[in-house]
Amino acid sequence: MLWDDMPLVGRIARAHGNRGQVIVDPETDFLDERYKPGSVVYIRREANSDRSGGIVPLNITEARFHRGRPIIALEGIDTMSAAEGLAGAELRIEADALQPLPHGSFYQHDLVGCSVEMPDGVAIGTVTSVEGSGVGARLVVQGGRGREILIPLAEEIVVGVHLGARKIVVQPPDGLLDLNVTRRQRF
């Protein structure tokens, strides 16, 4: 099992309460399924004098939601200090635990690393991440000259996704690519 091959489903934001619970910033559309008691998530721990490092499975023993974020209890994490030690940790799952998606839908991690080009083959850049979800989702594309470009994931703009070829074809309206260069690159 390789860490980089495991889909990211969330990040631990911080400890919650004094019984070892944590608040999760989710990175999945399947909150109820992913964060239910009995589910297994994985974290990566660095080796130190107290424990060995590596990929560690954690069973979710309790789960509830507050303002769209899961608050979960993990087996073996039962104190506030243990939970605080997990702050910032990525939560991942095994790839075969993913649910099948309907035609025309894609997991965000499948889009990262794809090249982005126009229908005529002109290269725009490479997807480095996907921001947001649902209607407001957008590709974050590393373009030429170090520019970061935001491209909405709308059917009218993203006209082709070819995961086998690791390619996304976009047909943006005039001016969109220049308009959506992030502010830090404009100044």
Backbone hydrogen bonds, N-H to C=O, Kabsch-Sander energy under -0.5 kcal/mol:
donor,donor_aa,acceptor,acceptor_aa,energy
5,D,2,L,-1.2
6,M,2,L,-0.5
6,M,3,W,-1.5
9,V,91,L,-3.0
10,G,91,L,-1.2
11,R,25,D,-1.9
12,I,89,A,-2.8
13,A,11,R,-0.6
13,A,23,I,-2.9
14,R,23,I,-1.0
16,H,21,Q,-2.9
21,Q,16,H,-0.7
22,V,72,I,-2.6
23,I,14,R,-2.8
24,V,70,P,-2.7
25,D,11,R,-3.3
27,E,9,V,-2.6
31,L,29,D,-0.5
34,R,30,F,-3.0
35,Y,31,L,-2.6
36,K,33,E,-0.7
38,G,60,I,-3.3
39,S,36,K,-2.2
41,V,58,L,-2.5
42,Y,92,R,-2.8
43,I,56,V,-2.2
45,R,43,I,-0.5
45,R,54,G,-2.9
48,N,51,R,-2.4
54,G,45,R,-2.9
56,V,43,I,-3.3
56,V,54,G,-0.5
58,L,41,V,-3.4
60,I,39,S,-2.9
61,T,59,N,-0.6
61,T,73,A,-2.8
62,E,73,A,-1.1
64,R,71,I,-1.7
66,H,69,R,-2.6
69,R,66,H,-1.5
71,I,64,R,-3.1
72,I,22,V,-2.4
72,I,70,P,-0.5
73,A,62,E,-2.1
75,E,59,N,-2.8
77,I,74,L,-2.3
78,D,76,G,-0.7
80,M,18,N,-0.6
83,A,79,T,-2.1
84,E,80,M,-2.8
85,G,81,S,-1.5
86,L,83,A,-1.5
87,A,84,E,-1.2
88,G,12,I,-3.3
89,A,86,L,-2.7
91,L,10,G,-3.7
92,R,42,Y,-2.3
92,R,90,E,-0.5
93,I,7,P,-1.8
97,A,94,E,-2.0
98,L,95,A,-1.6
105,S,102,P,-1.9
110,D,107,Y,-1.1
111,L,107,Y,-0.8
111,L,108,Q,-1.3
112,V,108,Q,-1.3
113,G,127,V,-2.7
114,C,111,L,-2.0
115,S,166,R,-2.7
116,V,125,G,-3.2
117,E,168,I,-2.4
118,M,122,V,-2.6
121,G,118,M,-2.3
124,I,116,V,-3.1
125,G,116,V,-1.5
126,T,142,Q,-1.7
127,V,114,C,-2.6
128,T,140,V,-3.2
129,S,140,V,-1.2
131,E,138,R,-2.6
136,G,133,S,-1.2
137,A,134,G,-1.5
138,R,131,E,-2.2
139,L,151,I,-3.3
140,V,129,S,-2.8
141,V,139,L,-0.7
141,V,149,I,-3.2
142,Q,126,T,-3.0
143,G,141,V,-0.9
143,G,147,R,-3.9
144,G,124,I,-0.6
146,G,143,G,-0.8
147,R,144,G,-1.7
149,I,141,V,-3.2
149,I,147,R,-0.6
150,L,180,N,-2.2
151,I,139,L,-2.4
151,I,149,I,-0.5
153,L,137,A,-2.6
154,A,152,P,-1.8
157,I,154,A,-1.5
158,V,154,A,-3.3
159,V,157,I,-1.1
159,V,169,V,-1.4
160,G,169,V,-1.6
162,H,167,K,-3.2
163,L,161,V,-0.6
165,A,162,H,-0.5
166,R,162,H,-0.8
166,R,163,L,-0.7
167,K,162,H,-2.0
168,I,115,S,-2.7
169,V,160,G,-3.1
170,V,117,E,-2.6
171,Q,157,I,-3.2
176,L,173,P,-2.1
179,L,175,G,-2.6
180,N,176,L,-2.5
181,V,178,D,-1.0
182,T,148,E,-2.5
185,Q,182,T,-1.8
186,R,182,T,-0.7
186,R,183,R,-1.2
187,F,183,R,-1.1
